[in-house]
């Protein structure tokens, strides 16, 4: 491709933007040193970026003998993006600024998990936000969608989501046509992993495993510093077989980790162990919140049965973590999800089993951590990558060129 003057300008502007974002606040002289571009080029580029309102002059820095330098920063109010986690019978929305910082969160219940209903609700939310006065004059960058299951992010297709009962759903292209803005679709645990690796404690490590526990059991992997998805669906720890001829899973197989330790599986275990009629005869629990409420109720009236059920789950989870450690030899394992609400009942034992049974010394040095970002992480990763793609992404070489 011929490097025309306009392409060079855009390329160098992205380099400068990335440098400013990475450093937080930085002078023109420092940008020049970091990028290799001349002071004259930096002056011209930052003038264009200031005129476009993408950056701002924050304050004066310390002088090293001459005039005090003006420190530049990203104007986080220039644009905004939306992230949405598609859960079972709910949508969790996050609105962020240009830096990916959440400024608004909202959870909306659904009467159905049908694809059409989800698209309608997302479009309605976008139409509501764009009418808010503070967003009218800002650039809307698009939507990041986080959804469970196997996802083809390149084409925006949910290939299979057993929880939602979706198959080959082109939610990305359909939403793009509906809202007239870019849409990026990720597996929800991949998004969770990207958030932690980009702005969380995981960023200190090269090889990371992420496991989420709740209504389902999810997994994601950062290998060699990059999100690994294979052909889509890589890291599905929830569908690792842990019991031969075990319970039937939503995927159609038997004895999957998800089928054995998810909230529904835990509730079933409690029902089988308890002699309390009000717990044993509890009707089918549809939502995650209903399952959590049931577990809390059971703890109050038959704690022994609940402890026994969690004890069984801790063994299976420990074996699964051990398997991941043996296969990938990660530096870091992060455990998250709604089940952490009950962590005191199962997590310590699971981690101990994983460490003690890992091959050789693989379990000794791996850092096993607990999610501290909360629900926002499920969508923040895909939002950060959407913003990267639309605003900050530079060509693969990362070189700078004088114009």
MARLUMRO-504409 format. One record per residue (C-alpha): residue in one letter; x, y, z. Coordinates in steps of 0.05 Angstrom, whole numbers, plus 32768, in hexadecimal, padded with zeros to 4 digits. Each point is the difference from the previous one (the first is absolute). Example, Ala and Ser with C-alpha at 12.3 -4.5 7.8 and 13.67 -1.06 7.14 Angstrom:
% MARLUMRO-504409
A80F67FA6809C S801B80457FF3 
***
This chain:
% MARLUMRO-504409
X800080008000 X801B80447FED X800A802D803D X7FDC803F7FEB X800680408027 X7FBA7FF78020 X80107FB98015 X80418016801F X7FDD80368027 X7FCC7FD0801A X80357FCD8012 X802B80318025 X7FC4801E8024 X7FEF7FBB801A X80477FF68018 X7FFE80428025 X7FBB7FF1801D X80177FBD8019 X803D801F8020 X7FD680358024 X7FD07FCB8018 X80377FD28019 X802380378026 X7FC38022801C X801D80467FFE X803C80107FD4 X8024803C7FE0 X800C80097FB6 X804A7FF7800A X7FF67FBD8022 X7FD17FE97FC9 X803680127FCD X80337FD68026 X7FD17FC58008 X7FE87FFE7FB8 X803E80177FDA X7FD880367FDD X801C80467FFC X7FE98038802E X7FE380237FC2 X7FD77FC27FEE X7FE87FF88048 X7FEB80498003 X7FD87FF87FBF X7FE07FBF8015 X7FED80178046 X7FE380407FE3 X7FD27FD67FD4 X7FEE7FD3803A X7FF0803C802D X7FD5801E7FC8 X7FDB7FBD7FFA X7FF68001804C X80207FBB8007 X8035801A8030 X800480398032 X8034802A8022 X7FFD7FEB8049 X803480288026 X804780188001 X80377FCE8011 X8041800C8024 X8035802A7FDD X80467FE77FF4 X801C80467FF7 X7FD5801E7FC9 X7FB5800C7FF9 X7FD37FD18025 X7FE47FCB7FCF X7FB57FF87FF5 X7FEA7FBA8010 X7FCF7FE17FCF X7FCB7FCB8010 X7FC87FDB7FDE X7FBE80258000 X7FD77FC7801D X7FBF80267FF0 X800D80017FB5 X7FDC7FBF7FF4 X7FDB7FC88023 X7FEF7FB77FF7 X7FCF7FCD801A X800D7FBA8018 X7FCB7FCC800D X80037FBC8020 X7FC97FD37FE7 X7FED7FD4803B X7FC77FCF8008 X7FC2802B8005 X80268041800C X802C80337FDD X803780248026 X801480427FE0 X803E802B800C X800C80447FE0 X804980167FFF X8028803D7FEC X803880007FCC X80317FE18032 X7FD07FC6800F X7FEE801A8045 X7FB97FEE8014 X7FD2803C800A X7FBC7FDD8000 X7FE87FB98010 X7FBB7FE37FF9 X7FE27FB98004 X7FC07FF27FD9 X7FD77FC1800A X7FE67FD97FC4 X7FC27FD67FF9 X80217FD57FCC X80487FF17FEA X7FEC80007FB6 X803180217FD1 X7FCC80317FE4 X7FED80178046 X8049800C8012 X800D80297FC1 X7FC2802A800D X8014800F8048 X804780127FED X7FE8802F7FC9 X7FCE80208030 X8038800C8032 X802D80217FCC X7FC7802D7FE9 X7FF380158048 X80498011800E X800C80287FC0 X7FC8802F8014 X801F80128043 X801B80487FF8 X80477FF18017 X80087FCB7FCA X7FDF80257FC5 X804080247FE9 X80307FC7800F X80157FCA7FCF X7FDF7FBC800A X80357FCB7FF3 X7FD37FC38001 X7FEC7FC4802A X80287FC7801E X7FD57FC2800B X80157FCA8032 X7FDA7FBF7FFB X800A7FB9801A X80137FC87FD1 X802A7FF87FC1 X800880427FDB X801D80127FBC X801780468011 X801A800F7FBA X7FBA7FF97FE2 X7FD88012803E X7FDD7FBD8004 X7FEC7FD9803E X800D7FB97FE6 X7FE17FDD803C X7FE880168045 X7FDF7FC88026 X7FE9802C8039 X7FDC802F7FD0 X7FEE7FC97FCE X801F80277FC7 X80207FE27FC3 X802380267FC7 X7FE180428015 X801E803B7FD8 X7FF580328038 X803B802C7FEB X7FEA800F7FB8 X7FB780068013 X800F80328038 X802F80277FD3 X7FC980087FCD X7FCE80138037 X802A80348025 X802C80177FC7 X803F7FF9802A X80387FCC8008 X7FF27FC2802A X80347FD1801E X7FE97FBD801B X80287FD78033 X7FF67FC4802B X7FEF801D8044 X803A7FDD8024 X803080177FCA X7FE88047800D X80097FF4804B X80477FE87FF3 X8012803B7FD3 X7FE880318036 X802B7FE08035 X803C7FFA7FD2 X7FFB80487FE8 X7FF180268040 X80017FCC8038 X80347FD98027 X80077FCC7FC8 X802780327FD5 X803F7FEE8026 X7FFF7FB97FE3 X80087FE17FBB X7FD97FBF8007 X7FBE80048024 X7FC37FD4800A X7FBD801E8012 X7FC77FD8801E X7FBA80198010 X7FCD7FDD802B X7FB5800B8006 X7FC57FEC7FD5 X80347FE47FD1 X804A7FF28003 X802B80277FCF X804980057FEE X8030802A7FD8 X804B80017FF4 X803580357FF5 X803D7FDB7FE3 X804180247FF0 X7FDD8042800F X7FC87FF57FCE X7FB87FE98006 X7FFC7FB97FE5 X7FBE7FEC7FE1 X80157FCB7FCF X7FC97FF97FCC X7FCF801D8033 X7FED7FDE8041 X80467FF2801B X80047FFF804B X7FBC7FE2800E X80147FE28042 X7FB77FF88012 X7FFB7FC97FCC X803B7FD8801A X7FE87FBB8015 X800B7FF6804B X7FD07FC5800C X7FF87FC87FCD X7FB57FF37FF5 X7FF0803C802C X7FC680317FFA X7FE980147FBB X801A80447FED X7FDD80367FD8 X80347FF27FC9 X7FE57FB97FF9 X803C7FDD801F X80027FE08045 X802A800F803E X801880457FE9 X801A802D8038 X7FC780317FF3 X7FCC7FC88007 X801F7FEB8042 X801080428024 X7FD580387FE3 X7FCB8021802C X7FCB7FD07FE5 X802D7FC4800F X800D801B8046 X7FB58009800D X7FF47FB87FE9 X80357FE7802F X7FE28025803B X7FBA7FE57FF0 X801B7FB98001 X802480098042 X7FCD80268028 X7FC57FE48027 X7FDE80438004 X7FC17FFD7FD6 X8000804A7FEE X80447FF77FE0 X7FF67FBB7FE2 X7FBF80137FDD X801680447FE7 X7FE7800A7FB9 X802D800B7FC4 X802D803D8007 X800480287FC0 X802F803A800D X804480088020 X7FE3802D8036 X7FCC7FCA8012 X80387FCC8008 X8029802E802C X7FC3800F802B X7FF37FB58007 X80487FF38017 X7FFD80378034 X7FBD7FE58019 X801D7FBA8004 X803C80198028 X7FD0801C8033 X7FD77FC2800A X802D7FC57FEE X804880188000 X801C7FB98004 X7FE07FEB7FBE X801B803E7FDE X80467FF6801C X80007FB87FE6 X7FEA80167FBB X803680367FFD X80347FCE8018 X7FF17FD37FC4 X8003803B7FD1 X80438017801C X801F7FBD7FEE X7FE880037FB8 X801580487FF8 X80457FF0801D X80097FC87FCF X7FED802D7FC5 X803080378017 X80377FCB8007 X7FF37FE97FB9 X800780477FE5 X8040800A8027 X801D7FBF7FE5 X7FEE800F7FB8 X801380497FFC X8031800C8039 X7FE58047800B X802080378029 X7FBC80188018 X7FBA7FE4800B X7FC6802E800E X7FBD7FE7801B X7FC2802B7FFA X7FB57FFC7FF8 X7FC28005802C X80127FC18027 X803780278024 X7FC88018802D X80087FBC8021 X804C7FFA7FF9 X800B7FF1804A X7FDB7FBE7FF6 X80287FE27FC7 X803980297FE3 X80387FF48032 X7FF97FB57FFB X7FFB80027FB4 X804180277FFB X80237FD28031 X7FEB7FC37FD7 X801980227FC0 X80448011801D X800C7FBD8022 X7FED7FD77FC4 X802180277FC8 X803A7FE07FDB X8045800A801F X800780478019 X7FCF80207FCE X7FCE800F8038 X8033801E8030 X800F80437FDF X7FC1800F7FDA X7FDA803C801B X7FB77FF0800D X7FD8803F8008 X7FB88016800A X7FDA80337FD5 X7FFF8045801E X7FE180267FC5 X7FB97FE48007 X7FCA7FFC7FCB X801A803A7FD6 X803C7FD57FEA X7FD17FD37FD8 X7FF580387FCE X803B802F800B X80307FD47FDA X7FD880017FBF X7FF4804B8008 X804B800D8008 X800F7FD87FC1 X7FC880237FDA X801D80448014 X80467FE77FED X7FE77FEA7FBC X7FD980407FF1 X80308035801B X80457FE88014 X80127FC47FD5 X803E80097FD4 X80187FD47FC7 X80257FC08014 X8046801F7FF8 X7FF580388032 X8033802A7FDA X7FFD804C7FFB X800B80277FC0 X801180497FF6 X7FCE80277FD5 
***
